[in-house]
Amino acid sequence: MATTGRWEAYHNLAVVLLQRSEKEVSDKVRKAYLRRAATNFTLAAHRNPTADLFYRVATAYHRAGDRLEALQNYDYAIKLGGPRPVLEKVFADKAALEIEVGQLDDALGSISYSGKSYQNTMNRGLVYLLKSNYEGAANLYQEALTLKPRDPMAYYCLAVVAARSKDEGQVGQYLTRAVQLDRAYAQRAVEDLEFRDYAASKMFLEALR
């Protein structure tokens, strides 16, 4: 970097820092590496402004928990334009961040530009769930299962929808399937306040066996 000042050098250092962050156990140290990666991706992006490089900046900030910086750089990437596959990734990750910060309508807008995938379908389902559109959320989680038929998360989310809809039969049905596919969902359900009304019921205990 000191020798050439080329964007590739900043980019390569950022990639190394990103990989280093993945090996850290300490959350504080991990975030420090991610922020250093974001800084070097930014230096690369200003020397070679492309949607892909600003997307990398945004992703590093997003993983570090710096939401405002991440949103700004997702927007920079979108404004620059680029190949459709790159922009679909940008919109998909921007939607995930918008859900995190409670910008649900913005998230739906971003998802509409992000292509049809399992994760985008799940994220749209989550937005509908948070907006209390339980029928719409259930339909989307069922759609996710057509893309990934043995996905315990989609079944678990259907159980959450059923719990909010006060449908005890479906809570048991979907929780049972989620736990069959991944035993970790049994402990998750025990700790999840979504199921507090069913925690002592025979249905709930049988579903977690």
Secondary structure as GFF3:
##gff-version 3
##sequence-region A 1 209
A	DSSP	alpha_helix	7	21	.	.	.	ID=ss1
A	DSSP	alpha_helix	27	47	.	.	.	ID=ss2
A	DSSP	alpha_helix	51	64	.	.	.	ID=ss3
A	DSSP	alpha_helix	67	80	.	.	.	ID=ss4
A	DSSP	alpha_helix	84	100	.	.	.	ID=ss5
A	DSSP	alpha_helix	104	111	.	.	.	ID=ss6
A	DSSP	alpha_helix	118	130	.	.	.	ID=ss7
A	DSSP	alpha_helix	134	147	.	.	.	ID=ss8
A	DSSP	alpha_helix	152	164	.	.	.	ID=ss9
A	DSSP	alpha_helix	168	181	.	.	.	ID=ss10
A	DSSP	alpha_helix	184	191	.	.	.	ID=ss11
A	DSSP	three_ten_helix	193	195	.	.	.	ID=ss12
A	DSSP	alpha_helix	202	207	.	.	.	ID=ss13
###
